[in-house]
Amino acid sequence: MSLEVGADAPQFEGVNQKGETVKLSDFAGKKLVLYFYPKDNTPGCTAESCDLRDNYKALLDQGYEVLGVSTDSEKSHQKFIDKYELPFDLIADTDKKVHEMFGTWGEKQMYGRKYMGTFRTTFVIDENGKIEEIISKVKTKEHSAQILK
């Protein structure tokens, strides 16, 4: 299933780094930056997460909440948050259900080798749960600027 701008965002539910359930309906009436990234503590994912951290106040000022999603565990997410002082929650999508709802899990290729992984993608969801923007060409070091443009 491929999602399009203007479509209703899937009604996802996941578990954050504290083991708490987080769902789309928690953000009703707010804009949500839902970013899917491959792995905690890797260069690109760290750059992307830290850019969102560094511009978090600007995002909040524009009415955005931020939520990250990867297939890492709750424990891995908590360490990542602690290490880089991330002010937002991360969903531990270990069963890939949220990834599959958003079409961000699939076959990738690096150095001629094929493997299954996360497509780095950000969905900007409006106050009514509609997809406002899909960013598939994420610039990890200037991702906030892509959102706030």
N, C-alpha and C positions, 0 to 999 in steps of 0.2 A: 504494500500500500504506500503510495507516495502522497504526502500531504502538500497542500497548496495554500498560498496566501489567501485569506478570506474564509478558509474552512474552519470548522470548530476544532480546537485542539483536543486530542484524545484525553479522556478523563483518567489520567494516570494516578497511580498510588504506589509509593515506594517507602523505603525506610532510610532515615538519615543516619549520620554518624553516631547519634545517641540512641539509636534503636527506636526512634519515634516515627510514627506513620506521617507521611507528608503526601498530600494529594492536591490536584489542580484546584479543587473547590476551596482550599485554604487561601487561595489568592484571588478569590472573587472580588471584583471592584478595584483590583490593582493590576498594573502591568507587570508581566513576568518575563525575565530573561532566563530562559531554560537552555543551559549550554551543556552539550554532550562532548566529552573529551575522552581520549583513549586510556590514560593511566596517571595515577598520582605520582608525583616526584620525578616526572620525566621532563626534559628541557622545554618542549613546546607547551605542555600542559601546565607546567609551573609558570611559564611566562604569561600564558593566557589568564590563569587564575589570579596571578599577582597584578596584572593590568586591571582586572575587574575589581580587585581589592583596592588598588591605588585610586580608582575612580568611583569607588562605591558611593561616596557622598553625592557626587554629581548624578549618579544613576538614581539614588533615592530622591534627590531634589527634583528629578524629572518624573517621579512617580513609579520607578521600576523597583521590583524586588529581584533578587538574583538567586538562582538555584542551579547547582552543578550536578551532572549525572555521569557516573562511570561504572564499570563493572567491578571496581575494587570493593573490598569489604568495609564494614563500618569502622573497624580498627584502623585500617589503612587510611581511611578518610580522616579520622580523628587525628592521626599523626600528621597528615598533610596540613590540616587546618591549624594545628598547634605550631608546626614548624614555620608556616608562612603567615600566621595570624589572619587567616581568612575570616571575614565577618559574616559569611553566609553559609547555609547548609549545603551538604553534598549528599546525594542519594546513592546508596550502595545497591546498584542494580545487578546483583550477582547472578540472578536468573535471567537477565536480559529482557524481561517483560516490557519495561519502559522503552528500552532501545527498540524493540520490535514494534511497539505501538507508533513510534515516531520514524521508523525506517532508517535508524542510524546504526544498525548492526548488519554486517555483510562481508563479502569476500573483498579483500584488499590485496595489493601486490607491492612488494618492496624487493628491489634487487632481483627481480625475476621469480621470487618465491611468493606463492599465494598462501594466504592465511585469513582467518576470520577475525574481524576487529571492528572497532568503533569508527564511524565516519564523523570527524570533528564538525559538528553542526550546531548552530544556535537558532533557537526559535524565540521570536519576540511575540508574546501572547498579550492581547489587549485586555481591558477590564472586564469584557464580556466573554472571555474564553476563546476568542477568535485569533487565528494566526495572523499577525500583522506583518511579519517579515521572517524570512528564512535566510540565514547567512551560512552558506556552504563553503565559501572561500574565506575562512577565518584567518585574519592577520593576528597571530597570537600576541605580539607585543603592542598592538594598537587596537585591540578588540573593542574596548569601550568606545573609542572614536567611531568605529563602524556602527555601533548601536545608537550613540548620541548624535550622530551627524545632523 
